[in-house]
Amino acid sequence: MSEVALKTPTETQSGNLLDVQEIRAQFPILGEIVHENTLAYLDNGASSQKPIAVTETLERYYATQHANVHRGVHELSDRATEAYESARKTACKFVNANRTEEIIFVRGTTEGLNLVAESYGRWKLQPGDEILVSEMEHHSNIVPWQLIAERTGSIVRMIPMNDNGEIIQEDYLNLLNDKTQIVAITYVANSLGTVNPIKEMVRMAHDAGAVVVVDAAQAAPHISIDVVDLDCDFLALSGHKMYAPTGIGILYGKGELLEAMPPYQGGGEMIRRVSFEGSTYADIPHRFEAGTPNIADAVGFGAACQFMWDIGIDEIATHEKELLDYVHKCADRYEDIRIYGNAKHKAGVFAFTLDKVHAHDLGTVLDRQGVAIRVGHHCAMPVMKHFNVAATARASFAVYNTYDEIDRMFEAINFARELFG
Ligand code: PMP
C-alpha cells in the first residue's frame, strides 16, 4: 500500500459532486479482468475508453440512419446527412467557433496538422520564412512542418522549454520576427502535462504577423476550448482521446483563412465542377473533406461532446486535477521516483522514471498487476533528449479514474522496486 491514505474522490472534492462510480458504470470495459486483476486504466493520454452513450449512438446510427451523405435523394441519405451535419454543429459548439463551416472533420490531430501544413503552408511559405515549433511538441506537430519546410525552403525553429517543462516565453518573444509565418504549439503537452499560455502566445505571434496552429489533442479531454477567446488561427484535436471513437477529429480554422486556402486532397465531395479543362472546388468545409467522410464516427464524436457536457468539462477538470495532486503527493514519498513536467499549470499527466528500473520493465510489471500505463518516448523524442532519458512511464487520467487506481499503481511500483531493486 502507498503511505498516503486511500481516499474516494467524492470525500475530497470541495463542492465538486462528481459521482465517479456512476460514471464508471457507463464504461463496461473498466470491469475487464487483466492478468487476473481488475483493470486500472491509466493510459488515457494515448486513448480514452468509450461510454455507452457513444457506443449506443454508433449502433443506432448503423441500425437506423446509415447511407452516404450529401448525395442521395432518399430518406436514409437525408438522415445520415442530418446526423453528420448535426455533429458538425456540436463540434462547432465544443470549441466555440463562430461558424459551422469553420469545422472540418478529419481523422484526428495528425491529419488536421498535416492539412494545415500542406494547404496553408504550401500556399504561404517562401524560402527563408520561419516556422516556430516548441520543444515539447508531439511528433505530429513537428514532422509535418519539417516536410513542408523542405519543400518550400522555409526553416523550422525550436522554441525551447525550461527544466520544469514550460516554454521559455522570453526566448519565444526573441524568436518571433518578420520572417515568422507560423507558430505551432501544443495546448497541453502529452509527455509532460504542461498547459501552455496559448492566449498570450497567440497575441505575441499575431503582433509579429504570424498565424498560430494549436495542437489541442491533450487539451480537448480536460479543458473547455474557446477558439474565439484564444484567437488561434487553427486548432486540431482527436476524438479518441475525449471519449469519442477512433478515426475522427476536427480541425478548426478561421473562416477567412480556410476560404483562401487551396484543397488538401482531391476527390468526390470537395468539388464544384470537374472537367478536363480544369476543376473548381466546393466551399468550406467540404473543400477539405474529399471522399466519403467518416460519418458514423463523426456522429459518435457528437455523442462524446454531449457526454462531456452532461458531466461538465469544469467538473471533469477539477476531478482530474485532484487526481494529479494526489499522484504527486504519493510520488513525493519516494526518493527514487523522478518526475518529468513540473509546470505551474498541468493537466492530467504524470510522467516519471524509477531509478534502477527501466520504464519498459516497469510498464510490464504494472500490466501484470492490471495497471495500464504508457511507457516510451511518447512521440516526443525532443522532450526525452531535453531530459536525457530514453523513455519515461506515464499515467494519464480521465474522468473515470479513482484514487484507488493510483494507490494500485504505487503498489505495483513497489512490487517492481522489489523485483528489480
Ligand atoms: N498531439 C498530441 C499532444 C498528442 O498527444 C497526440 C496523440 N498522442 C497527437 C498530437 C496525435 O494524435 P492522433 O494520433 O490522434 O492523430
Residues whose N, C-alpha, C, O or C-beta is under 5 A from the ligand:
A	BS01	PMP	G45 G108 T109 T110 E111 H138 S140 T186 V188 N190 D215 A217 Q218 S238
